[in-house]
């Protein structure tokens, strides 16, 4: 079956469903998988959520393993649901301090209703009495930390607080946050972790805002409940919060399900800056594009949007700072760059940051740092990578005898052909260096000689292989090799010897180079097949043939990557 892809905009159908293999693939955007992965992507669910939704739609009995069985978990959810309704109804009573507090902060009745906000009075007995009245289990309530078991009996854990229910994407109440009314500690009291609530695996209000995040292609991550609610009320609805805890890998992966871009809008104080620095690394490692919203004159997003409004906040999001600019700016504030010691200390910290970047990013920021600080590019490169990454050498043509930097090829991420060419060049140069290191390596490389697509490198390797074949037990005589080369090829060889360094395990380096060359070749073939499928039209026989070839290529790529 063929149709328009639901995951990207297109006019010509490129979405195929194969009933024999029970799978789908889009030759336009690359989406592929089975029915569960389709539900994951289409409805923005994780694996268990997608499986549960499918089971419910088709009348399949759904039983989760662990946690003492499904009925136990259902009991916990039901107790939380009853508590959320109790707190919400309490909030609706006129004159209660929670309603007055939220109204005083500019939160409307409609917004309170949208987030299910509630009120826990000061009696310490109201919720327990309500749960008894409706026949809910106080034991279950105690097991998930909703009430406390004391000598005189069960008591409410939450009292004299505004209540924020925490609801997951399956619309189940999994916990609560309570903000104290007046003075006292803790200011915010969150549900204890339980069999249905792990802070590290959840985000506040994601059940309400996830569709807007998908629509905008961007999530705004804030620190607190009130930041989310204030922004939402002002029309900034692609927002969520990390439940008052340090951002976790699981939360980052959850964000990535909905959008590839994140703006961190944490508080402007020192704790907020530290949290942003920690969070951006986790988000980056998950593959998200990260920026930071800097609100210099305001304490937090709640205060900013209430004072300046939606348009000003939206503009601030547009002008959010790329994660590395924020890191470098934060580091720069620690040092006096007018002093030599400050410049050196800053450079060392900046070097550690640069080492985490891709070649394109590092090339850009080396130039930017040099321009902003007056520190030579070569010095920054040497501090960050030494001789290993960029192949630094002295250049006779440099009249000042400064370090001249010969950078590895860099490319724009979107330019696939340039990327492949750059990677192939690096692989060829590495294989030449390895073949010179050990003649046995030259023998191993020989069956893969087609990797040498650069004419000069093809010629150089041909002579290396010939010398190795003459005496397999002897190391390659570099001088004898140079005599076989013309002037241009000799210069190329000298550059390889000077700039391409061997790792601690050359044999492993050789295997990785060969594997990467195979993957690049197969990836190019994969792209050719995908392009051919897009224009195969109604020729079903040709389409099936191309799909079979594509499957074989993809299986070979998978095998190489995992062998």
PLY file of the C-alpha trace (Angstrom):
ply
format ascii 1.0
element vertex 563
property float x
property float y
property float z
element edge 562
property int vertex1
property int vertex2
end_header
0.00 0.00 0.00
1.22 3.46 -0.90
0.16 6.86 0.39
1.20 10.32 1.50
3.57 10.24 4.47
2.03 11.47 7.75
5.45 12.52 9.07
6.42 15.14 6.48
4.76 17.31 3.87
4.70 15.83 0.37
2.55 15.86 -2.76
3.85 12.65 -4.38
3.24 9.50 -2.26
6.42 7.94 -0.89
5.02 6.10 2.16
4.85 2.31 1.70
3.20 -0.30 3.92
4.14 -3.95 3.40
1.48 -6.29 4.83
3.75 -9.34 4.44
6.48 -7.94 6.68
4.04 -5.86 8.77
6.25 -2.81 8.32
6.26 0.67 6.83
8.91 2.85 5.24
8.91 6.38 3.83
11.41 6.96 1.04
11.01 10.70 1.47
11.91 11.30 5.13
13.33 7.87 6.07
10.73 6.96 8.72
10.37 3.19 9.06
9.34 0.46 11.48
6.42 -1.69 12.58
2.94 -0.87 13.87
4.14 -0.04 17.38
6.86 2.30 16.16
4.26 3.91 13.88
2.05 4.60 16.91
5.06 5.88 18.87
5.84 8.40 16.16
2.31 9.31 15.07
0.91 9.84 18.58
4.20 10.90 20.25
4.22 7.98 22.68
6.95 5.79 24.13
6.98 2.03 23.54
4.81 0.93 26.50
2.32 3.73 25.83
2.03 2.81 22.15
1.60 -0.87 22.96
-1.04 -0.10 25.59
-2.96 2.16 23.19
-2.96 -0.53 20.51
-4.04 -3.18 23.00
-6.94 -1.02 24.15
-8.12 -0.31 20.60
-8.13 -3.99 19.64
-9.53 -5.43 22.86
-6.31 -7.17 23.87
-5.84 -7.82 27.60
-2.98 -5.55 28.66
-0.88 -6.70 31.62
2.33 -5.02 32.66
5.02 -7.02 34.42
6.70 -5.86 37.62
5.45 -3.61 40.42
3.33 -6.39 41.89
0.85 -6.59 39.04
-1.43 -4.28 37.09
-4.27 -4.18 39.64
-1.94 -2.74 42.26
-0.83 0.03 39.93
-4.42 0.76 38.94
-5.22 1.15 42.64
-2.45 3.71 43.04
-3.63 5.66 40.00
-7.22 5.64 41.31
-6.18 6.99 44.71
-4.19 9.78 43.04
-7.13 10.59 40.77
-9.46 10.82 43.76
-7.00 13.08 45.57
-6.63 15.34 42.52
-10.43 15.74 42.31
-10.63 16.46 46.03
-7.93 19.15 45.85
-9.50 20.69 42.72
-12.93 20.88 44.32
-11.40 22.46 47.41
-9.80 25.11 45.20
-13.22 26.04 43.81
-14.56 27.11 47.19
-14.65 30.88 47.49
-12.31 32.71 49.79
-9.72 29.95 50.22
-6.11 31.17 50.51
-4.84 29.03 47.59
-7.26 30.64 45.15
-6.40 34.09 46.48
-2.69 33.35 46.14
-2.96 32.19 42.52
-5.25 35.07 41.58
-2.76 37.45 43.16
-0.13 36.08 40.81
-2.37 36.77 37.84
-3.54 33.20 37.19
-7.10 33.03 35.85
-9.82 30.52 36.70
-9.58 29.01 33.21
-5.85 28.40 33.61
-6.32 26.88 37.08
-8.92 24.56 35.58
-6.68 23.61 32.60
-3.89 22.51 34.95
-6.23 20.98 37.56
-4.79 23.15 40.33
-6.01 22.37 43.82
-5.94 23.33 47.48
-4.88 21.29 50.51
-6.28 22.95 53.64
-4.47 23.17 56.96
-6.41 20.48 58.84
-4.19 17.48 57.96
-7.37 15.37 57.96
-9.40 16.54 54.96
-7.98 14.20 52.32
-7.86 11.18 54.63
-11.52 11.71 55.56
-12.47 12.02 51.89
-10.63 8.85 50.88
-12.32 6.93 53.71
-15.69 8.28 52.63
-15.35 7.07 49.04
-13.86 3.72 50.09
-10.37 4.37 48.74
-7.42 2.56 50.31
-5.46 4.66 52.80
-2.80 1.93 52.75
-2.32 2.49 49.01
-2.28 6.25 49.59
0.49 5.79 52.18
2.50 3.49 49.89
2.75 6.22 47.25
3.43 8.97 49.80
0.09 10.76 49.48
-0.71 10.39 53.19
1.45 9.56 56.21
1.02 6.72 58.69
1.51 8.17 62.20
0.93 6.83 65.76
-2.57 8.23 65.97
-3.44 7.05 62.46
-3.24 8.36 58.90
-2.60 12.07 58.33
-2.54 14.21 55.20
0.98 14.71 53.90
-0.03 17.91 52.09
-1.63 20.75 54.04
-1.85 24.51 53.62
-0.57 24.27 50.05
-1.48 25.00 46.44
-1.55 21.60 44.74
-0.14 20.93 41.25
-1.14 17.48 39.94
1.51 15.76 37.81
-0.12 13.88 34.95
1.65 11.63 32.44
1.00 11.39 28.71
-1.54 8.61 29.34
-3.53 11.14 31.37
-2.95 9.34 34.66
-2.22 11.33 37.84
1.17 10.03 38.98
2.06 12.55 41.69
1.74 16.05 43.11
3.71 19.15 43.85
2.57 21.38 46.70
3.54 25.05 47.13
3.27 26.28 50.73
0.99 29.22 51.44
2.89 31.76 53.51
6.22 31.08 55.17
7.65 27.65 55.89
9.81 24.88 54.54
9.98 23.18 52.22
8.61 25.81 49.87
7.71 23.07 47.37
6.88 19.56 48.48
6.86 16.93 45.73
5.47 13.42 45.82
7.86 10.80 47.08
9.11 8.46 44.37
6.92 5.40 44.13
5.93 2.52 41.91
4.02 4.91 39.66
6.14 8.05 39.98
9.82 8.55 39.15
10.74 12.22 38.77
13.60 11.41 36.42
11.19 9.85 33.89
8.58 12.60 33.75
8.06 16.25 32.83
5.50 18.65 34.26
2.48 19.47 32.07
3.81 17.45 29.11
0.33 15.91 28.86
-1.05 19.38 28.08
1.76 20.90 26.04
3.21 18.06 23.97
1.04 18.72 20.91
2.07 22.36 20.87
5.73 21.34 21.20
5.33 19.09 18.15
3.60 21.86 16.24
6.32 24.44 17.02
9.20 21.98 16.61
10.59 23.46 19.82
10.25 22.84 23.54
10.89 25.57 26.10
12.23 23.96 29.26
11.76 25.88 32.51
12.46 25.10 36.16
9.14 25.42 37.97
5.41 24.81 37.88
4.59 28.53 37.96
6.88 29.25 34.99
4.97 26.70 32.90
1.56 27.98 33.99
2.38 31.69 33.50
3.84 31.13 30.03
0.92 28.91 29.02
-1.60 31.53 30.13
0.21 34.15 28.03
0.00 31.96 24.92
3.46 30.34 25.11
2.22 26.76 25.16
5.20 24.71 23.96
6.64 24.63 27.47
7.42 22.05 30.15
9.46 21.70 33.36
11.74 19.09 34.88
9.88 18.68 38.19
12.34 20.59 40.33
15.16 18.11 39.79
18.34 18.17 37.76
17.58 17.28 34.15
18.02 13.57 33.41
18.80 11.48 30.33
15.27 10.05 30.40
13.73 13.52 30.40
15.98 14.57 27.52
14.91 11.51 25.52
11.26 12.34 26.24
11.76 15.87 24.91
13.38 14.49 21.76
10.24 12.48 21.02
8.37 15.71 20.41
10.89 18.13 18.90
14.57 18.36 18.00
15.05 21.87 19.39
15.12 22.97 23.03
15.43 26.41 24.60
16.47 26.36 28.26
14.70 29.17 30.13
15.99 28.68 33.65
16.12 31.24 36.43
18.73 33.98 36.04
20.38 33.34 39.43
23.59 31.35 39.95
21.68 28.13 40.63
19.75 28.60 37.38
22.95 29.16 35.39
24.53 26.04 36.90
21.42 24.03 36.10
21.47 25.30 32.51
25.12 24.32 32.10
24.43 20.79 33.36
21.21 20.44 31.41
22.58 21.52 28.04
25.24 18.80 28.09
22.61 16.13 28.72
20.37 17.52 25.98
23.27 17.72 23.51
24.29 14.13 24.20
20.73 13.09 23.36
21.09 14.75 19.95
19.01 17.86 20.62
19.79 21.33 19.31
20.10 23.49 22.44
19.89 27.22 23.06
19.70 29.21 26.28
17.31 32.07 27.02
19.09 34.74 29.06
16.75 37.02 31.05
19.24 39.47 32.45
16.79 41.84 34.14
14.31 39.30 35.46
14.42 36.54 38.04
12.53 33.91 36.04
10.25 33.41 32.99
7.13 33.85 35.15
8.19 37.34 36.21
9.36 38.24 32.70
6.18 37.28 30.87
3.94 38.95 33.48
5.88 42.21 33.15
6.67 42.29 29.42
4.05 40.02 27.84
3.96 37.30 25.23
5.53 39.18 22.29
8.61 40.16 24.30
9.08 36.60 25.54
8.64 35.15 22.04
11.28 37.59 20.79
13.61 36.56 23.60
13.16 32.91 22.56
14.01 33.86 18.97
17.21 35.50 20.25
18.18 32.62 22.55
21.93 32.07 22.74
23.48 28.93 21.17
24.62 26.58 23.90
28.35 27.07 23.26
28.13 30.86 23.26
26.43 30.59 26.64
29.10 28.24 27.97
31.96 30.43 26.80
30.28 33.61 28.03
29.73 32.05 31.45
33.34 30.90 31.60
34.63 34.31 30.46
32.88 36.04 33.36
35.10 34.18 35.83
38.35 35.72 34.57
39.96 39.08 33.97
41.10 38.84 30.36
43.12 42.02 30.76
45.52 40.00 32.91
47.77 37.31 31.43
46.85 34.82 34.15
43.13 35.38 33.50
43.54 34.88 29.76
45.49 31.65 30.26
42.96 30.28 32.76
40.05 31.15 30.46
41.79 29.58 27.46
42.27 26.33 29.37
38.61 26.18 30.34
37.52 27.12 26.80
39.78 24.38 25.38
37.94 21.77 27.42
34.65 23.02 25.98
35.97 23.01 22.39
37.08 19.38 22.63
33.42 18.31 22.84
32.54 19.81 19.44
32.27 18.57 15.89
34.90 19.70 13.34
32.60 22.36 11.86
31.65 23.75 15.27
35.23 23.73 16.52
36.50 25.49 13.40
33.89 28.25 13.82
34.49 28.77 17.53
38.27 28.70 17.28
38.00 31.67 14.89
35.43 33.40 17.07
37.46 32.95 20.26
40.59 34.20 18.57
38.79 37.30 17.30
37.20 38.07 20.68
40.24 37.45 22.89
43.17 38.29 20.63
44.64 34.83 21.28
46.11 33.27 18.14
44.06 30.50 16.52
47.05 28.18 16.59
47.43 28.62 20.33
43.76 27.82 20.92
43.97 24.70 18.72
47.14 23.49 20.44
45.63 24.02 23.90
42.48 22.11 22.95
43.80 19.23 20.85
47.57 19.26 20.81
48.99 17.53 17.75
46.38 14.81 17.56
43.30 16.37 16.02
44.32 19.01 13.51
47.82 17.91 12.59
49.76 21.04 13.63
53.11 21.56 11.96
55.59 24.37 11.44
55.39 25.98 8.04
58.50 27.23 6.30
56.35 29.74 4.44
55.33 31.40 7.72
57.64 34.38 7.99
56.89 34.77 11.71
57.62 31.10 12.36
54.30 30.80 14.16
52.38 27.55 14.27
50.56 27.07 10.99
47.47 24.93 11.39
46.57 22.32 8.80
42.99 21.49 9.71
41.24 18.26 8.93
38.52 18.66 6.30
35.39 20.33 7.60
31.94 20.47 5.98
28.45 21.77 6.44
26.17 19.20 8.05
23.61 19.47 5.26
26.06 18.89 2.43
26.11 15.09 2.32
28.43 14.78 -0.66
31.01 17.13 0.88
30.73 15.24 4.14
31.36 11.92 2.42
34.30 13.32 0.43
35.86 14.75 3.58
35.42 11.47 5.46
36.82 9.45 2.55
39.87 11.69 2.33
40.54 11.26 6.05
40.18 7.47 5.77
42.54 7.28 2.78
45.21 9.32 4.56
44.90 7.17 7.68
45.20 3.95 5.66
48.36 5.24 3.95
49.89 6.03 7.35
48.91 2.61 8.74
50.26 0.79 5.68
53.59 2.56 6.20
53.58 1.62 9.88
53.35 -2.13 9.26
53.71 -3.95 5.94
51.21 -6.55 7.19
48.67 -3.72 7.35
49.39 -2.94 3.69
48.45 -6.52 2.84
45.19 -6.18 4.80
44.32 -2.94 3.04
45.01 -4.29 -0.45
41.58 -5.98 -0.93
40.02 -2.61 -0.13
42.18 -0.58 -2.53
39.10 0.84 -4.24
38.82 3.18 -1.25
41.70 5.20 -2.75
39.63 7.46 -4.97
42.09 10.36 -4.73
44.57 9.86 -7.61
47.74 10.79 -5.69
46.77 8.57 -2.74
45.91 5.73 -5.11
49.39 6.00 -6.66
51.12 6.18 -3.28
49.30 3.13 -1.93
50.01 1.19 -5.13
53.75 1.66 -4.58
53.44 0.79 -0.86
51.58 -2.43 -1.68
54.14 -3.32 -4.34
57.07 -2.87 -1.93
55.24 -4.86 0.77
54.60 -7.72 -1.67
58.32 -7.88 -2.56
59.30 -8.50 1.08
56.29 -9.08 3.36
58.45 -9.42 6.49
60.25 -6.10 6.08
59.01 -2.64 7.01
58.38 -0.30 4.09
61.51 1.67 3.18
60.25 5.26 3.09
63.24 6.47 1.07
62.74 3.72 -1.50
59.09 4.70 -1.68
59.91 8.39 -2.19
62.16 7.51 -5.14
59.14 5.98 -6.88
57.01 9.11 -6.50
56.90 12.38 -8.41
57.35 15.71 -6.61
53.64 16.29 -5.93
53.12 12.81 -4.53
56.24 13.15 -2.37
54.84 16.33 -0.86
51.53 14.56 -0.21
53.37 11.68 1.47
55.40 14.08 3.62
52.23 15.82 4.73
50.65 12.50 5.73
53.73 11.48 7.73
53.78 14.88 9.40
50.12 15.32 10.27
48.41 11.91 10.52
49.13 10.38 13.91
48.58 6.79 14.97
46.45 5.92 17.98
47.38 3.66 20.88
46.00 0.61 19.03
46.94 0.82 15.32
45.36 -2.56 14.54
42.02 -1.33 15.85
42.48 1.94 13.98
42.98 -0.07 10.79
39.81 -2.12 11.34
37.78 1.03 12.03
39.07 2.76 8.90
38.21 -0.21 6.71
34.76 -0.53 8.32
34.06 3.19 7.86
35.10 3.04 4.21
32.67 0.17 3.66
29.87 2.04 5.42
30.46 5.17 3.34
30.34 3.16 0.12
27.16 1.34 1.18
25.56 4.60 2.36
26.14 6.11 -1.05
24.45 3.09 -2.61
21.59 3.39 -0.10
21.04 6.99 -1.18
21.02 5.97 -4.85
18.35 3.34 -4.17
16.21 5.75 -2.15
16.41 8.30 -4.97
15.46 5.62 -7.49
12.46 4.57 -5.39
11.16 8.13 -5.31
10.87 8.14 -9.11
9.87 4.50 -9.61
6.24 5.61 -10.10
3.74 2.80 -10.60
6.28 0.21 -11.78
5.61 -2.29 -8.99
8.17 -4.86 -10.17
10.94 -2.26 -10.25
9.86 -0.90 -6.88
9.99 -4.34 -5.25
13.41 -5.02 -6.78
14.74 -1.72 -5.47
13.28 -2.40 -2.03
15.00 -5.80 -1.89
18.31 -4.22 -2.87
17.78 -1.49 -0.26
17.06 -4.07 2.42
20.28 -5.94 1.58
22.35 -2.76 1.71
20.82 -1.67 5.02
21.42 -5.12 6.53
25.08 -4.97 5.47
25.47 -1.51 7.02
23.89 -2.78 10.25
26.17 -5.83 10.28
29.32 -3.74 9.82
28.32 -1.30 12.55
27.61 -4.09 15.02
30.26 -6.67 14.27
0 1
1 2
2 3
3 4
4 5
5 6
6 7
7 8
8 9
9 10
10 11
11 12
12 13
13 14
14 15
15 16
16 17
17 18
18 19
19 20
20 21
21 22
22 23
23 24
24 25
25 26
26 27
27 28
28 29
29 30
30 31
31 32
32 33
33 34
34 35
35 36
36 37
37 38
38 39
39 40
40 41
41 42
42 43
43 44
44 45
45 46
46 47
47 48
48 49
49 50
50 51
51 52
52 53
53 54
54 55
55 56
56 57
57 58
58 59
59 60
60 61
61 62
62 63
63 64
64 65
65 66
66 67
67 68
68 69
69 70
70 71
71 72
72 73
73 74
74 75
75 76
76 77
77 78
78 79
79 80
80 81
81 82
82 83
83 84
84 85
85 86
86 87
87 88
88 89
89 90
90 91
91 92
92 93
93 94
94 95
95 96
96 97
97 98
98 99
99 100
100 101
101 102
102 103
103 104
104 105
105 106
106 107
107 108
108 109
109 110
110 111
111 112
112 113
113 114
114 115
115 116
116 117
117 118
118 119
119 120
120 121
121 122
122 123
123 124
124 125
125 126
126 127
127 128
128 129
129 130
130 131
131 132
132 133
133 134
134 135
135 136
136 137
137 138
138 139
139 140
140 141
141 142
142 143
143 144
144 145
145 146
146 147
147 148
148 149
149 150
150 151
151 152
152 153
153 154
154 155
155 156
156 157
157 158
158 159
159 160
160 161
161 162
162 163
163 164
164 165
165 166
166 167
167 168
168 169
169 170
170 171
171 172
172 173
173 174
174 175
175 176
176 177
177 178
178 179
179 180
180 181
181 182
182 183
183 184
184 185
185 186
186 187
187 188
188 189
189 190
190 191
191 192
192 193
193 194
194 195
195 196
196 197
197 198
198 199
199 200
200 201
201 202
202 203
203 204
204 205
205 206
206 207
207 208
208 209
209 210
210 211
211 212
212 213
213 214
214 215
215 216
216 217
217 218
218 219
219 220
220 221
221 222
222 223
223 224
224 225
225 226
226 227
227 228
228 229
229 230
230 231
231 232
232 233
233 234
234 235
235 236
236 237
237 238
238 239
239 240
240 241
241 242
242 243
243 244
244 245
245 246
246 247
247 248
248 249
249 250
250 251
251 252
252 253
253 254
254 255
255 256
256 257
257 258
258 259
259 260
260 261
261 262
262 263
263 264
264 265
265 266
266 267
267 268
268 269
269 270
270 271
271 272
272 273
273 274
274 275
275 276
276 277
277 278
278 279
279 280
280 281
281 282
282 283
283 284
284 285
285 286
286 287
287 288
288 289
289 290
290 291
291 292
292 293
293 294
294 295
295 296
296 297
297 298
298 299
299 300
300 301
301 302
302 303
303 304
304 305
305 306
306 307
307 308
308 309
309 310
310 311
311 312
312 313
313 314
314 315
315 316
316 317
317 318
318 319
319 320
320 321
321 322
322 323
323 324
324 325
325 326
326 327
327 328
328 329
329 330
330 331
331 332
332 333
333 334
334 335
335 336
336 337
337 338
338 339
339 340
340 341
341 342
342 343
343 344
344 345
345 346
346 347
347 348
348 349
349 350
350 351
351 352
352 353
353 354
354 355
355 356
356 357
357 358
358 359
359 360
360 361
361 362
362 363
363 364
364 365
365 366
366 367
367 368
368 369
369 370
370 371
371 372
372 373
373 374
374 375
375 376
376 377
377 378
378 379
379 380
380 381
381 382
382 383
383 384
384 385
385 386
386 387
387 388
388 389
389 390
390 391
391 392
392 393
393 394
394 395
395 396
396 397
397 398
398 399
399 400
400 401
401 402
402 403
403 404
404 405
405 406
406 407
407 408
408 409
409 410
410 411
411 412
412 413
413 414
414 415
415 416
416 417
417 418
418 419
419 420
420 421
421 422
422 423
423 424
424 425
425 426
426 427
427 428
428 429
429 430
430 431
431 432
432 433
433 434
434 435
435 436
436 437
437 438
438 439
439 440
440 441
441 442
442 443
443 444
444 445
445 446
446 447
447 448
448 449
449 450
450 451
451 452
452 453
453 454
454 455
455 456
456 457
457 458
458 459
459 460
460 461
461 462
462 463
463 464
464 465
465 466
466 467
467 468
468 469
469 470
470 471
471 472
472 473
473 474
474 475
475 476
476 477
477 478
478 479
479 480
480 481
481 482
482 483
483 484
484 485
485 486
486 487
487 488
488 489
489 490
490 491
491 492
492 493
493 494
494 495
495 496
496 497
497 498
498 499
499 500
500 501
501 502
502 503
503 504
504 505
505 506
506 507
507 508
508 509
509 510
510 511
511 512
512 513
513 514
514 515
515 516
516 517
517 518
518 519
519 520
520 521
521 522
522 523
523 524
524 525
525 526
526 527
527 528
528 529
529 530
530 531
531 532
532 533
533 534
534 535
535 536
536 537
537 538
538 539
539 540
540 541
541 542
542 543
543 544
544 545
545 546
546 547
547 548
548 549
549 550
550 551
551 552
552 553
553 554
554 555
555 556
556 557
557 558
558 559
559 560
560 561
561 562
